[in-house]
Each structure stands twice: as C-alpha cells, then as structure tokens.
Amino acid sequence: MVISELINNFELSNYATTILKNHYFHPKVALLINQILSSKRRAVPKSIEQNIVIHLARATPIAFSHVAIYIDKIYGKGQYTYHSLCFCEDVPLKVHRPSNSQVDDSALIYVDDSNNIRLGVIVGIIRLITTTNIIFIIDQAKIMDCDFFLLNGIKYINDLLVYTQFPTPPNTISIGYNSIIEKAAYRFDQHQNSICEFHLFPNLLEST
C-alpha cells in the first residue's frame, strides 16, 4: 500500500510539473507557484559558507554537568559564553531538553574530522571569548541498525529511521557549524533503555 501511494505521489508530481512548464499555463499562476516553492528551504543549507551569520540567543546556564566539565577542560573555564539556542540562516538550532521524553529536533547529521557522516544531539552551543568562534557541543550517537522489512525473502532497508545508542559515559565532541549537514528528529525515552530513534526527514521549513 505504501509503495502504491509513493508511486501515485510521483505520478501526480510529474503531471503537475508537466502542466506548470506548459506555455499554455497561466503565467501569473505559474509565477505564484514558483514564488511559494522558492520560499521554502531545507532544515539546514546543504552548503554552509564560512562567513555565514549566526545569531545567538541570550546566554544561559549550562544544562548538563558532563558538558560543563568537557567545555572547561577543552576551552578553559570562563573563556566562553554558553547558549541554548541559535539561528543559522533563520533556522533554529537548539540544545536538547533532558525533560523531553518524546520527539525532539535538536539532533544533527554532521561530518567528523575524517569526513564520516555521524549522528548526535546538541548539548551545548558556545561562543569563545577570544576568537568569537561558535562551537556546537555534541553527544555522539552510535548507529546500531536501520529500520527494515522482509518481503518475499528480500530485505528492504529504510535508512530514514536509524536506531542508535548513546554510550555511558557520553562521547562528547565539538564541531563547527560548517560540519552540519542537516537537522534530524529523534525520540528517546530516558526511562527506557538507551536505544534512540533518529528520524531523517528534513522539513522544507525552519524546523524538522
């Protein structure tokens, strides 16, 4: 049923695109449609320039004790300001809320120093006082498996739903905003075991 719905959606999209490009289509309506489509954007731009402007929200207390220890050790106590929210190209990037046991969109898809794709949640955003560089503090998730189903003996993998696990103690790292690929959503109940679902469905609007 899902496959037939997807095929139908593709056919509708293809049909609509064909009509839109037809020179008989009303030009003002076509312009309106193009304006609406161009106003939408991915959760995070695919290519982030080095000189992009990031707007930080007001400084807040550090939310996690292990993050405070990590930042002080790496960057020095009092050498930064801590923030729980920032806007990158009007896209909100926020720190994970530990009290939230349902879906949260403070997760990221990013690349590490070896250009490997990783998953993690934002646990801190800091601005260094000396250099004014903005650093994202990430608790890295370990990928365990992807969602899949079997049909007629064939395994079909849905890599838009990834099962992960957060190690204890947390594997905390630092990245720059130019390492971010996209936002993601995740579901993690702290009262259950450490398995966490990452949902890789980037929204075309500001938030996942």
ChimeraX commands (.cxc) that place a marker at each C-alpha (Angstrom):
marker #1 position 0.00,0.00,0.00 radius 0.5
marker #1 position 2.83,2.38,0.86 radius 0.5
marker #1 position 4.62,1.66,-2.42 radius 0.5
marker #1 position 1.45,2.31,-4.44 radius 0.5
marker #1 position 0.93,5.60,-2.59 radius 0.5
marker #1 position 4.52,6.66,-3.33 radius 0.5
marker #1 position 4.14,5.80,-7.00 radius 0.5
marker #1 position 0.91,7.78,-7.12 radius 0.5
marker #1 position 2.60,10.78,-5.48 radius 0.5
marker #1 position 5.44,10.67,-8.01 radius 0.5
marker #1 position 2.96,10.48,-10.88 radius 0.5
marker #1 position 0.99,13.43,-9.52 radius 0.5
marker #1 position 4.20,15.44,-9.07 radius 0.5
marker #1 position 5.35,14.59,-12.58 radius 0.5
marker #1 position 1.96,15.52,-14.04 radius 0.5
marker #1 position 1.86,18.80,-12.12 radius 0.5
marker #1 position 5.40,19.69,-13.24 radius 0.5
marker #1 position 4.49,18.99,-16.87 radius 0.5
marker #1 position 1.46,21.27,-16.66 radius 0.5
marker #1 position 3.42,24.01,-14.91 radius 0.5
marker #1 position 6.04,24.06,-17.68 radius 0.5
marker #1 position 3.41,24.14,-20.43 radius 0.5
marker #1 position 3.37,27.55,-22.15 radius 0.5
marker #1 position -0.45,27.47,-22.11 radius 0.5
marker #1 position -0.43,27.50,-18.29 radius 0.5
marker #1 position -1.43,30.88,-16.85 radius 0.5
marker #1 position 1.87,32.80,-16.33 radius 0.5
marker #1 position 0.75,34.62,-13.18 radius 0.5
marker #1 position -0.32,31.38,-11.52 radius 0.5
marker #1 position 2.99,29.78,-12.53 radius 0.5
marker #1 position 4.86,32.74,-11.03 radius 0.5
marker #1 position 2.90,32.42,-7.78 radius 0.5
marker #1 position 3.68,28.69,-7.54 radius 0.5
marker #1 position 7.39,29.28,-8.17 radius 0.5
marker #1 position 7.45,32.01,-5.51 radius 0.5
marker #1 position 5.80,29.70,-2.98 radius 0.5
marker #1 position 8.24,26.88,-3.72 radius 0.5
marker #1 position 11.29,29.13,-3.62 radius 0.5
marker #1 position 10.29,30.46,-0.18 radius 0.5
marker #1 position 10.77,27.01,1.35 radius 0.5
marker #1 position 14.15,25.73,2.40 radius 0.5
marker #1 position 15.75,22.67,3.94 radius 0.5
marker #1 position 16.34,22.41,7.67 radius 0.5
marker #1 position 19.96,23.45,7.17 radius 0.5
marker #1 position 21.51,24.63,3.88 radius 0.5
marker #1 position 23.38,21.82,2.14 radius 0.5
marker #1 position 26.41,24.05,1.68 radius 0.5
marker #1 position 27.18,26.44,4.52 radius 0.5
marker #1 position 29.63,29.21,3.78 radius 0.5
marker #1 position 32.36,30.04,6.28 radius 0.5
marker #1 position 31.21,33.64,6.67 radius 0.5
marker #1 position 27.57,32.83,7.37 radius 0.5
marker #1 position 25.96,34.90,10.13 radius 0.5
marker #1 position 24.75,33.03,13.21 radius 0.5
marker #1 position 22.51,34.81,15.69 radius 0.5
marker #1 position 22.86,33.57,19.26 radius 0.5
marker #1 position 20.10,33.78,21.84 radius 0.5
marker #1 position 20.94,35.17,25.28 radius 0.5
marker #1 position 23.47,33.30,27.39 radius 0.5
marker #1 position 22.04,30.64,29.72 radius 0.5
marker #1 position 23.37,28.29,32.41 radius 0.5
marker #1 position 24.87,25.03,31.17 radius 0.5
marker #1 position 22.21,22.33,31.03 radius 0.5
marker #1 position 24.41,19.24,31.62 radius 0.5
marker #1 position 27.16,18.65,34.16 radius 0.5
marker #1 position 29.26,16.49,31.81 radius 0.5
marker #1 position 29.10,19.28,29.21 radius 0.5
marker #1 position 30.39,21.84,31.72 radius 0.5
marker #1 position 33.31,19.56,32.60 radius 0.5
marker #1 position 34.06,18.93,28.92 radius 0.5
marker #1 position 33.96,22.62,27.89 radius 0.5
marker #1 position 36.09,23.77,30.83 radius 0.5
marker #1 position 38.65,21.07,30.05 radius 0.5
marker #1 position 38.86,21.80,26.31 radius 0.5
marker #1 position 38.42,25.58,26.20 radius 0.5
marker #1 position 39.14,26.79,29.73 radius 0.5
marker #1 position 36.81,27.99,32.45 radius 0.5
marker #1 position 35.38,31.43,31.81 radius 0.5
marker #1 position 36.65,31.51,28.21 radius 0.5
marker #1 position 33.24,31.19,26.61 radius 0.5
marker #1 position 29.56,32.04,26.83 radius 0.5
marker #1 position 27.00,29.22,26.78 radius 0.5
marker #1 position 23.78,29.38,24.79 radius 0.5
marker #1 position 20.81,27.06,24.38 radius 0.5
marker #1 position 19.58,28.43,21.04 radius 0.5
marker #1 position 20.94,30.00,17.89 radius 0.5
marker #1 position 19.70,30.76,14.40 radius 0.5
marker #1 position 21.69,29.76,11.32 radius 0.5
marker #1 position 20.16,31.32,8.20 radius 0.5
marker #1 position 16.94,31.73,10.24 radius 0.5
marker #1 position 16.97,28.01,11.06 radius 0.5
marker #1 position 16.77,27.34,14.82 radius 0.5
marker #1 position 19.42,25.06,16.31 radius 0.5
marker #1 position 18.75,24.31,19.96 radius 0.5
marker #1 position 20.13,22.32,22.84 radius 0.5
marker #1 position 18.47,19.03,23.76 radius 0.5
marker #1 position 15.97,19.30,26.61 radius 0.5
marker #1 position 16.53,16.41,29.06 radius 0.5
marker #1 position 12.92,16.54,30.31 radius 0.5
marker #1 position 11.54,15.91,26.84 radius 0.5
marker #1 position 10.74,12.18,26.52 radius 0.5
marker #1 position 9.02,12.47,23.14 radius 0.5
marker #1 position 10.22,13.74,19.78 radius 0.5
marker #1 position 12.92,16.40,19.79 radius 0.5
marker #1 position 14.57,18.14,16.84 radius 0.5
marker #1 position 17.88,19.06,18.48 radius 0.5
marker #1 position 19.58,16.21,16.62 radius 0.5
marker #1 position 22.06,16.69,13.80 radius 0.5
marker #1 position 23.53,14.84,10.87 radius 0.5
marker #1 position 27.12,16.04,10.59 radius 0.5
marker #1 position 30.58,15.05,9.40 radius 0.5
marker #1 position 33.56,14.42,11.65 radius 0.5
marker #1 position 37.21,15.28,11.04 radius 0.5
marker #1 position 37.56,12.23,8.76 radius 0.5
marker #1 position 34.52,13.29,6.71 radius 0.5
marker #1 position 32.43,10.40,8.07 radius 0.5
marker #1 position 28.70,11.01,8.47 radius 0.5
marker #1 position 27.64,10.94,12.11 radius 0.5
marker #1 position 24.50,11.39,14.22 radius 0.5
marker #1 position 24.25,13.20,17.52 radius 0.5
marker #1 position 22.31,15.62,19.68 radius 0.5
marker #1 position 23.24,19.20,20.54 radius 0.5
marker #1 position 24.05,19.51,24.24 radius 0.5
marker #1 position 25.70,22.91,24.12 radius 0.5
marker #1 position 26.37,25.97,21.96 radius 0.5
marker #1 position 29.24,28.23,22.96 radius 0.5
marker #1 position 30.93,31.36,21.70 radius 0.5
marker #1 position 34.62,31.61,22.51 radius 0.5
marker #1 position 35.51,34.96,24.04 radius 0.5
marker #1 position 38.96,35.31,22.45 radius 0.5
marker #1 position 38.12,34.29,18.88 radius 0.5
marker #1 position 34.28,34.73,18.87 radius 0.5
marker #1 position 34.10,31.32,17.14 radius 0.5
marker #1 position 30.81,29.48,17.63 radius 0.5
marker #1 position 31.15,25.84,18.63 radius 0.5
marker #1 position 28.46,23.15,18.83 radius 0.5
marker #1 position 28.91,20.57,21.59 radius 0.5
marker #1 position 27.54,17.19,20.51 radius 0.5
marker #1 position 26.81,13.94,22.31 radius 0.5
marker #1 position 27.61,11.43,19.61 radius 0.5
marker #1 position 25.23,8.54,18.95 radius 0.5
marker #1 position 26.40,5.07,17.93 radius 0.5
marker #1 position 24.45,3.69,14.95 radius 0.5
marker #1 position 23.04,0.26,15.77 radius 0.5
marker #1 position 20.67,-0.58,12.91 radius 0.5
marker #1 position 18.21,0.75,10.36 radius 0.5
marker #1 position 14.52,0.04,10.04 radius 0.5
marker #1 position 13.78,-2.76,7.57 radius 0.5
marker #1 position 11.19,-5.29,6.50 radius 0.5
marker #1 position 11.22,-8.59,4.63 radius 0.5
marker #1 position 9.07,-9.21,1.56 radius 0.5
marker #1 position 9.27,-12.46,-0.39 radius 0.5
marker #1 position 12.64,-13.19,1.17 radius 0.5
marker #1 position 14.09,-9.81,0.16 radius 0.5
marker #1 position 15.26,-7.36,2.82 radius 0.5
marker #1 position 14.23,-3.75,2.22 radius 0.5
marker #1 position 16.08,-1.17,4.31 radius 0.5
marker #1 position 14.52,2.12,5.35 radius 0.5
marker #1 position 17.55,4.24,6.22 radius 0.5
marker #1 position 15.34,7.21,7.13 radius 0.5
marker #1 position 14.75,5.55,10.51 radius 0.5
marker #1 position 18.00,4.76,12.29 radius 0.5
marker #1 position 18.34,3.03,15.66 radius 0.5
marker #1 position 21.19,4.36,17.78 radius 0.5
marker #1 position 22.59,4.11,21.27 radius 0.5
marker #1 position 24.25,6.71,23.48 radius 0.5
marker #1 position 27.28,5.31,25.29 radius 0.5
marker #1 position 27.80,5.75,29.02 radius 0.5
marker #1 position 29.63,7.99,29.77 radius 0.5
marker #1 position 28.64,10.19,26.81 radius 0.5
marker #1 position 31.00,10.57,23.86 radius 0.5
marker #1 position 31.08,14.38,23.71 radius 0.5
marker #1 position 32.76,16.21,20.83 radius 0.5
marker #1 position 32.96,19.70,19.34 radius 0.5
marker #1 position 32.07,20.69,15.78 radius 0.5
marker #1 position 31.78,23.91,13.81 radius 0.5
marker #1 position 28.60,24.91,12.00 radius 0.5
marker #1 position 30.28,24.14,8.67 radius 0.5
marker #1 position 30.28,20.44,9.68 radius 0.5
marker #1 position 26.49,20.34,9.94 radius 0.5
marker #1 position 24.67,18.59,7.08 radius 0.5
marker #1 position 21.07,18.66,8.27 radius 0.5
marker #1 position 18.84,18.68,11.26 radius 0.5
marker #1 position 17.07,15.47,12.28 radius 0.5
marker #1 position 14.41,14.45,14.74 radius 0.5
marker #1 position 14.86,11.81,17.40 radius 0.5
marker #1 position 12.80,10.01,20.00 radius 0.5
marker #1 position 14.42,8.98,23.25 radius 0.5
marker #1 position 12.72,7.97,26.48 radius 0.5
marker #1 position 15.18,8.18,29.34 radius 0.5
marker #1 position 13.06,5.75,31.37 radius 0.5
marker #1 position 13.57,3.04,28.76 radius 0.5
marker #1 position 16.86,1.54,27.64 radius 0.5
marker #1 position 19.40,3.63,25.78 radius 0.5
marker #1 position 18.06,2.84,22.29 radius 0.5
marker #1 position 17.12,6.02,20.45 radius 0.5
marker #1 position 15.34,6.53,17.13 radius 0.5
marker #1 position 16.69,9.09,14.67 radius 0.5
marker #1 position 14.18,10.16,12.04 radius 0.5
marker #1 position 15.91,11.59,8.97 radius 0.5
marker #1 position 13.05,13.54,7.44 radius 0.5
marker #1 position 14.33,17.09,6.86 radius 0.5
marker #1 position 11.48,19.58,6.69 radius 0.5
marker #1 position 11.45,22.22,3.96 radius 0.5
marker #1 position 10.61,24.84,6.58 radius 0.5
marker #1 position 12.56,26.15,9.56 radius 0.5
marker #1 position 12.36,23.13,11.83 radius 0.5
marker #1 position 12.28,19.37,11.45 radius 0.5
marker link #1:1,2 radius 0.2
marker link #1:2,3 radius 0.2
marker link #1:3,4 radius 0.2
marker link #1:4,5 radius 0.2
marker link #1:5,6 radius 0.2
marker link #1:6,7 radius 0.2
marker link #1:7,8 radius 0.2
marker link #1:8,9 radius 0.2
marker link #1:9,10 radius 0.2
marker link #1:10,11 radius 0.2
marker link #1:11,12 radius 0.2
marker link #1:12,13 radius 0.2
marker link #1:13,14 radius 0.2
marker link #1:14,15 radius 0.2
marker link #1:15,16 radius 0.2
marker link #1:16,17 radius 0.2
marker link #1:17,18 radius 0.2
marker link #1:18,19 radius 0.2
marker link #1:19,20 radius 0.2
marker link #1:20,21 radius 0.2
marker link #1:21,22 radius 0.2
marker link #1:22,23 radius 0.2
marker link #1:23,24 radius 0.2
marker link #1:24,25 radius 0.2
marker link #1:25,26 radius 0.2
marker link #1:26,27 radius 0.2
marker link #1:27,28 radius 0.2
marker link #1:28,29 radius 0.2
marker link #1:29,30 radius 0.2
marker link #1:30,31 radius 0.2
marker link #1:31,32 radius 0.2
marker link #1:32,33 radius 0.2
marker link #1:33,34 radius 0.2
marker link #1:34,35 radius 0.2
marker link #1:35,36 radius 0.2
marker link #1:36,37 radius 0.2
marker link #1:37,38 radius 0.2
marker link #1:38,39 radius 0.2
marker link #1:39,40 radius 0.2
marker link #1:40,41 radius 0.2
marker link #1:41,42 radius 0.2
marker link #1:42,43 radius 0.2
marker link #1:43,44 radius 0.2
marker link #1:44,45 radius 0.2
marker link #1:45,46 radius 0.2
marker link #1:46,47 radius 0.2
marker link #1:47,48 radius 0.2
marker link #1:48,49 radius 0.2
marker link #1:49,50 radius 0.2
marker link #1:50,51 radius 0.2
marker link #1:51,52 radius 0.2
marker link #1:52,53 radius 0.2
marker link #1:53,54 radius 0.2
marker link #1:54,55 radius 0.2
marker link #1:55,56 radius 0.2
marker link #1:56,57 radius 0.2
marker link #1:57,58 radius 0.2
marker link #1:58,59 radius 0.2
marker link #1:59,60 radius 0.2
marker link #1:60,61 radius 0.2
marker link #1:61,62 radius 0.2
marker link #1:62,63 radius 0.2
marker link #1:63,64 radius 0.2
marker link #1:64,65 radius 0.2
marker link #1:65,66 radius 0.2
marker link #1:66,67 radius 0.2
marker link #1:67,68 radius 0.2
marker link #1:68,69 radius 0.2
marker link #1:69,70 radius 0.2
marker link #1:70,71 radius 0.2
marker link #1:71,72 radius 0.2
marker link #1:72,73 radius 0.2
marker link #1:73,74 radius 0.2
marker link #1:74,75 radius 0.2
marker link #1:75,76 radius 0.2
marker link #1:76,77 radius 0.2
marker link #1:77,78 radius 0.2
marker link #1:78,79 radius 0.2
marker link #1:79,80 radius 0.2
marker link #1:80,81 radius 0.2
marker link #1:81,82 radius 0.2
marker link #1:82,83 radius 0.2
marker link #1:83,84 radius 0.2
marker link #1:84,85 radius 0.2
marker link #1:85,86 radius 0.2
marker link #1:86,87 radius 0.2
marker link #1:87,88 radius 0.2
marker link #1:88,89 radius 0.2
marker link #1:89,90 radius 0.2
marker link #1:90,91 radius 0.2
marker link #1:91,92 radius 0.2
marker link #1:92,93 radius 0.2
marker link #1:93,94 radius 0.2
marker link #1:94,95 radius 0.2
marker link #1:95,96 radius 0.2
marker link #1:96,97 radius 0.2
marker link #1:97,98 radius 0.2
marker link #1:98,99 radius 0.2
marker link #1:99,100 radius 0.2
marker link #1:100,101 radius 0.2
marker link #1:101,102 radius 0.2
marker link #1:102,103 radius 0.2
marker link #1:103,104 radius 0.2
marker link #1:104,105 radius 0.2
marker link #1:105,106 radius 0.2
marker link #1:106,107 radius 0.2
marker link #1:107,108 radius 0.2
marker link #1:108,109 radius 0.2
marker link #1:109,110 radius 0.2
marker link #1:110,111 radius 0.2
marker link #1:111,112 radius 0.2
marker link #1:112,113 radius 0.2
marker link #1:113,114 radius 0.2
marker link #1:114,115 radius 0.2
marker link #1:115,116 radius 0.2
marker link #1:116,117 radius 0.2
marker link #1:117,118 radius 0.2
marker link #1:118,119 radius 0.2
marker link #1:119,120 radius 0.2
marker link #1:120,121 radius 0.2
marker link #1:121,122 radius 0.2
marker link #1:122,123 radius 0.2
marker link #1:123,124 radius 0.2
marker link #1:124,125 radius 0.2
marker link #1:125,126 radius 0.2
marker link #1:126,127 radius 0.2
marker link #1:127,128 radius 0.2
marker link #1:128,129 radius 0.2
marker link #1:129,130 radius 0.2
marker link #1:130,131 radius 0.2
marker link #1:131,132 radius 0.2
marker link #1:132,133 radius 0.2
marker link #1:133,134 radius 0.2
marker link #1:134,135 radius 0.2
marker link #1:135,136 radius 0.2
marker link #1:136,137 radius 0.2
marker link #1:137,138 radius 0.2
marker link #1:138,139 radius 0.2
marker link #1:139,140 radius 0.2
marker link #1:140,141 radius 0.2
marker link #1:141,142 radius 0.2
marker link #1:142,143 radius 0.2
marker link #1:143,144 radius 0.2
marker link #1:144,145 radius 0.2
marker link #1:145,146 radius 0.2
marker link #1:146,147 radius 0.2
marker link #1:147,148 radius 0.2
marker link #1:148,149 radius 0.2
marker link #1:149,150 radius 0.2
marker link #1:150,151 radius 0.2
marker link #1:151,152 radius 0.2
marker link #1:152,153 radius 0.2
marker link #1:153,154 radius 0.2
marker link #1:154,155 radius 0.2
marker link #1:155,156 radius 0.2
marker link #1:156,157 radius 0.2
marker link #1:157,158 radius 0.2
marker link #1:158,159 radius 0.2
marker link #1:159,160 radius 0.2
marker link #1:160,161 radius 0.2
marker link #1:161,162 radius 0.2
marker link #1:162,163 radius 0.2
marker link #1:163,164 radius 0.2
marker link #1:164,165 radius 0.2
marker link #1:165,166 radius 0.2
marker link #1:166,167 radius 0.2
marker link #1:167,168 radius 0.2
marker link #1:168,169 radius 0.2
marker link #1:169,170 radius 0.2
marker link #1:170,171 radius 0.2
marker link #1:171,172 radius 0.2
marker link #1:172,173 radius 0.2
marker link #1:173,174 radius 0.2
marker link #1:174,175 radius 0.2
marker link #1:175,176 radius 0.2
marker link #1:176,177 radius 0.2
marker link #1:177,178 radius 0.2
marker link #1:178,179 radius 0.2
marker link #1:179,180 radius 0.2
marker link #1:180,181 radius 0.2
marker link #1:181,182 radius 0.2
marker link #1:182,183 radius 0.2
marker link #1:183,184 radius 0.2
marker link #1:184,185 radius 0.2
marker link #1:185,186 radius 0.2
marker link #1:186,187 radius 0.2
marker link #1:187,188 radius 0.2
marker link #1:188,189 radius 0.2
marker link #1:189,190 radius 0.2
marker link #1:190,191 radius 0.2
marker link #1:191,192 radius 0.2
marker link #1:192,193 radius 0.2
marker link #1:193,194 radius 0.2
marker link #1:194,195 radius 0.2
marker link #1:195,196 radius 0.2
marker link #1:196,197 radius 0.2
marker link #1:197,198 radius 0.2
marker link #1:198,199 radius 0.2
marker link #1:199,200 radius 0.2
marker link #1:200,201 radius 0.2
marker link #1:201,202 radius 0.2
marker link #1:202,203 radius 0.2
marker link #1:203,204 radius 0.2
marker link #1:204,205 radius 0.2
marker link #1:205,206 radius 0.2
marker link #1:206,207 radius 0.2
marker link #1:207,208 radius 0.2
view
